[in-house]
Amino acid sequence: MNISLTLDYEIYFGAHSGSAERTLIEPTEALARLATRYGVRLVFFVDALWLLRLREEAPRHAALMTEHYRVARQLEALASAGHELQLHLHPHWRDTRWDGQSWQMDLRRYRLHAFADEEIAEMTTEGCQALRALAGAQRVCAFRAGGWCIQPFERLREPLRQAGIRIDSTVYTGGRQEGEAQSYDFTQAPEESHWRFEVDPLLPQEDGSFLEVPIASHRVSPWWYWRLAAARKLRLPGHRALGEGQAVPLSKADLLRKLFTPTASVVSMDGMKSGFLEAAWRNYQRLGMEDFVVIGHPKALTPYSLGMLEAFLRRHADEPFVGMNHYQQVLRRPVMAMA
């Protein structure tokens, strides 16, 4: 079974975003050292609009100039080492400002769909250009929507196609979130390893020009979320995130749903979720799946999660670890071969 270790390379969007040094660079270095030890390649879905905003503000603020330099050099080094840089877009950066001390987040337009068509096309093009300037020989060919907000896909289809992006890795089977700024519904997603599509990433289409490579999902009981809440309250050793900053809180409806009903979660290397990496892999193996895509965030890694990831890598050292570029060969197959 192909294993893909994917990371959303981004800072926090809450009241305290955290510095790039503590939130991204240091955790990513720890992760890269682990990947090198086991000879695996990682996929970084880079928040390209943050990168552009940082570059725009850097000439006016010495602190941001240093951050931009450090981030750009790290991304170049990751690409040179064989890790992939892929496109991740959080459009609220268009409305966010640096006040001289911190980022003043404006999340009212959190979804790409809150922008006009020409703005979506511009953000997609500029984001790809910024990443390709850093990626060197590595190909930028895949997309992950910020906050999983990819629906409806029709408005994103042409901008992605024009940018040379035909692989998506946003969907996770059974996922759902409701909120004013962030919403998606993947409850009707196919339980398949990957599939072609054209107008809807949840609707397989044999001759579709796009490929969905979904993030692996895992059924989680309410009890697990009560344990997570207790661990955070007690600040248990090993469970403090390496990065600094505050996440955007869940909506009340989503929080209550997780605490009182079984829900689908992404299979993640973040925090306590890394504890079910092995169980999720065994379930995917039992189902005969071809792909196992794990998500993570450098900002949310903990000593515990790095330990669980290392244990997973040790157990599966003989499995193929692949990036998104691997799936270009699927798109190149004759359409009838996908039937």
GUVOLO-627620 format. One record per residue (C-alpha): z negated, y, x; residue in three letters. Coordinates in steps of 0.25 Angstrom, whole numbers, padded with zeros to 4 digits, always signed. Example, Ala and Ser with C-alpha at 12.3 -4.5 7.8 and 13.67 -1.06 7.14 Angstrom:
<recs>
-0031-0018+0049ALA-0029-0004+0055SER
</recs>
This chain:
<recs>
+0000+0000+0000MET+0004+0014+0005ASN-0008+0023+0008ILE-0007+0038+0008SER-0018+0047+0012LEU-0015+0061+0006THR-0024+0073+0008LEU-0023+0086+0000ASP-0024+0097+0011TYR-0031+0108+0004GLU-0044+0117+0004ILE-0053+0118-0008TYR-0050+0126-0020PHE-0064+0129-0025GLY-0073+0141-0023ALA-0074+0137-0008HIS-0060+0133-0002SER-0066+0129+0012GLY-0060+0132+0025SER-0047+0125+0030ALA-0054+0121+0042GLU-0066+0113+0035ARG-0058+0109+0023THR-0045+0104+0028LEU-0044+0104+0043ILE-0057+0097+0047GLU-0056+0086+0036PRO-0041+0084+0039THR-0044+0082+0054GLU-0054+0072+0050ALA-0045+0065+0041LEU-0033+0065+0051ALA-0042+0059+0062ARG-0045+0048+0052LEU-0030+0046+0049ALA-0027+0046+0064THR-0037+0035+0066ARG-0031+0026+0056TYR-0016+0030+0059GLY-0013+0035+0045VAL-0005+0047+0040ARG-0011+0057+0030LEU-0003+0065+0019VAL-0008+0080+0018PHE-0004+0087+0005PHE-0006+0101+0010VAL-0010+0112+0001ASP+0003+0120+0005ALA+0000+0132-0004LEU-0014+0134+0003TRP-0007+0133+0016LEU+0003+0144+0012LEU-0008+0153+0007ARG-0016+0151+0020LEU-0004+0155+0028ARG-0002+0167+0019GLU-0016+0172+0020GLU-0018+0168+0035ALA-0012+0181+0042PRO-0022+0189+0034ARG-0035+0181+0037HIS-0039+0175+0050ALA-0047+0164+0044ALA-0034+0159+0036LEU-0026+0161+0048MET-0034+0150+0056THR-0035+0141+0044GLU-0019+0142+0042HIS-0017+0139+0057TYR-0027+0127+0057ARG-0022+0121+0044VAL-0007+0122+0048ALA-0010+0116+0062ARG-0018+0104+0055GLN-0006+0101+0046LEU+0004+0102+0057GLU-0005+0092+0065ALA-0006+0083+0053LEU+0009+0082+0051ALA+0011+0080+0066SER+0002+0068+0065ALA+0010+0062+0054GLY+0002+0066+0042HIS+0010+0072+0030GLU+0009+0086+0024LEU+0013+0086+0010GLN+0014+0097-0001LEU+0002+0100-0009HIS+0002+0113-0018LEU-0010+0120-0024HIS-0004+0133-0030PRO-0017+0140-0032HIS-0015+0145-0018TRP-0005+0155-0023ARG-0017+0162-0031ASP-0028+0160-0020THR-0032+0171-0011ARG-0040+0172+0002TRP-0051+0183+0001ASP-0054+0184+0016GLY-0065+0173+0015GLN-0060+0162+0006SER-0049+0158-0004TRP-0050+0163-0018GLN-0045+0152-0026MET-0037+0154-0039ASP-0035+0141-0045LEU-0029+0146-0058ARG-0015+0142-0054ARG-0019+0129-0048TYR-0007+0121-0053ARG+0007+0123-0048LEU+0011+0123-0062HIS+0004+0137-0064ALA+0015+0143-0056PHE+0029+0147-0059ALA+0041+0137-0055ASP+0046+0146-0044GLU+0031+0147-0038GLU+0030+0132-0038ILE+0043+0130-0031ALA+0039+0141-0021GLU+0025+0135-0018MET+0031+0121-0016THR+0042+0126-0007THR+0033+0134+0002GLU+0022+0123+0002GLY+0032+0113+0007CYS+0037+0123+0018GLN+0023+0126+0023ALA+0020+0111+0024LEU+0034+0107+0031ARG+0031+0118+0041ALA+0019+0110+0045LEU+0023+0096+0043ALA+0033+0095+0054GLY+0041+0082+0053ALA+0032+0077+0041GLN+0039+0078+0028ARG+0033+0086+0016VAL+0038+0077+0004CYS+0026+0076-0005ALA+0018+0084-0015PHE+0004+0084-0021ARG+0001+0094-0032ALA-0012+0102-0030GLY-0023+0097-0039GLY-0013+0086-0044TRP-0007+0096-0053CYS+0007+0091-0053ILE+0010+0090-0068GLN+0020+0094-0074PRO+0029+0090-0062PHE+0041+0097-0067GLU+0038+0110-0062ARG+0035+0105-0048LEU+0047+0095-0047ARG+0058+0105-0042GLU+0049+0113-0032PRO+0045+0099-0026LEU+0059+0094-0026ARG+0064+0107-0019GLN+0053+0106-0009ALA+0057+0092-0005GLY+0045+0085-0011ILE+0047+0073-0019ARG+0034+0065-0018ILE+0022+0068-0026ASP+0008+0063-0024SER-0001+0070-0034THR-0002+0060-0046VAL-0014+0050-0046TYR-0014+0040-0058THR-0024+0043-0069GLY-0028+0057-0063GLY-0031+0068-0073ARG-0037+0082-0072GLN-0038+0093-0082GLU-0041+0107-0079GLY-0036+0121-0081GLU-0031+0123-0067ALA-0029+0108-0063GLN-0023+0097-0072SER-0015+0084-0071TYR-0014+0071-0078ASP-0010+0059-0071PHE-0015+0049-0081THR-0001+0044-0084GLN+0003+0042-0069ALA+0009+0028-0066PRO+0001+0018-0059GLU+0011+0017-0048GLU+0012+0018-0033SER+0023+0029-0033HIS+0034+0033-0043TRP+0046+0042-0044ARG+0046+0053-0054PHE+0054+0066-0058GLU+0047+0075-0068VAL+0033+0069-0070ASP+0025+0062-0058PRO+0018+0053-0069LEU+0032+0048-0074LEU+0039+0039-0064PRO+0054+0040-0064GLN+0063+0030-0057GLU+0073+0041-0052ASP+0062+0052-0050GLY+0064+0061-0038SER+0049+0062-0035PHE+0039+0052-0031LEU+0025+0051-0035GLU+0015+0045-0025VAL+0002+0046-0033PRO-0012+0047-0027ILE-0020+0034-0029ALA-0030+0035-0040SER-0043+0028-0043HIS-0051+0026-0056ARG-0065+0033-0054VAL-0077+0031-0063SER-0086+0043-0067PRO-0097+0037-0059TRP-0089+0040-0046TRP-0089+0054-0050TYR-0104+0055-0053TRP-0106+0049-0039ARG-0097+0059-0033LEU-0105+0070-0040ALA-0118+0064-0035ALA-0113+0063-0020ALA-0109+0078-0021ARG-0122+0082-0027LYS-0130+0075-0016LEU-0120+0079-0005ARG-0121+0065+0001LEU-0118+0063+0015PRO-0103+0061+0019GLY-0098+0066+0006HIS-0097+0081+0009ARG-0082+0085+0011ALA-0077+0089+0025LEU-0071+0101+0019GLY-0078+0113+0014GLU-0075+0120+0000GLY-0076+0118-0015GLN-0066+0110-0024ALA-0062+0115-0037VAL-0071+0109-0048PRO-0066+0099-0058LEU-0064+0104-0072SER-0076+0100-0081LYS-0067+0091-0089ALA-0062+0083-0077ASP-0076+0082-0071LEU-0082+0076-0084LEU-0070+0066-0085ARG-0073+0061-0071LYS-0088+0060-0073LEU-0087+0052-0086PHE-0074+0045-0086THR-0066+0036-0076PRO-0055+0044-0070THR-0044+0043-0060ALA-0045+0049-0046SER-0036+0050-0034VAL-0039+0041-0023VAL-0045+0050-0013SER-0050+0051+0001MET-0059+0063-0003ASP-0074+0062-0003GLY-0080+0050-0012MET-0067+0047-0018LYS-0063+0040-0004SER-0073+0030-0009GLY-0063+0023-0018PHE-0052+0023-0008LEU-0052+0008-0005GLU-0055+0004-0020ALA-0043+0013-0024ALA-0034+0006-0013TRP-0038-0008-0018ARG-0034-0004-0032ASN-0021+0001-0028TYR-0018-0011-0020GLN-0022-0020-0032ARG-0012-0013-0040LEU-0001-0015-0030GLY+0001+0000-0028MET+0010+0004-0016GLU+0003+0018-0013ASP-0011+0023-0011PHE-0011+0038-0010VAL-0025+0044-0007VAL-0028+0058-0008ILE-0038+0067-0001GLY-0042+0081+0003HIS-0047+0085+0017PRO-0057+0094+0011LYS-0063+0083+0003ALA-0065+0073+0014LEU-0079+0069+0017THR-0085+0060+0028PRO-0086+0049+0017TYR-0072+0050+0013SER-0067+0050+0027LEU-0075+0037+0029GLY-0069+0031+0017MET-0055+0035+0021LEU-0057+0029+0035GLU-0062+0016+0029ALA-0050+0015+0020PHE-0041+0018+0032LEU-0047+0007+0040ARG-0046-0003+0028ARG-0031+0000+0026HIS-0026+0003+0040ALA-0014-0007+0038ASP-0009+0000+0025GLU+0002+0010+0026PRO-0002+0024+0025PHE+0009+0033+0021VAL+0012+0048+0018GLY+0020+0054+0007MET+0033+0053+0016ASN+0032+0038+0014HIS+0036+0040+0000TYR+0049+0047+0003GLN+0055+0033+0005GLN+0051+0029-0010VAL+0059+0041-0014LEU+0071+0037-0006ARG+0072+0023-0013ARG+0083+0021-0023PRO+0078+0024-0037VAL+0080+0010-0042MET+0070+0005-0031ALA+0059+0013-0038MET+0061+0005-0051ALA
</recs>
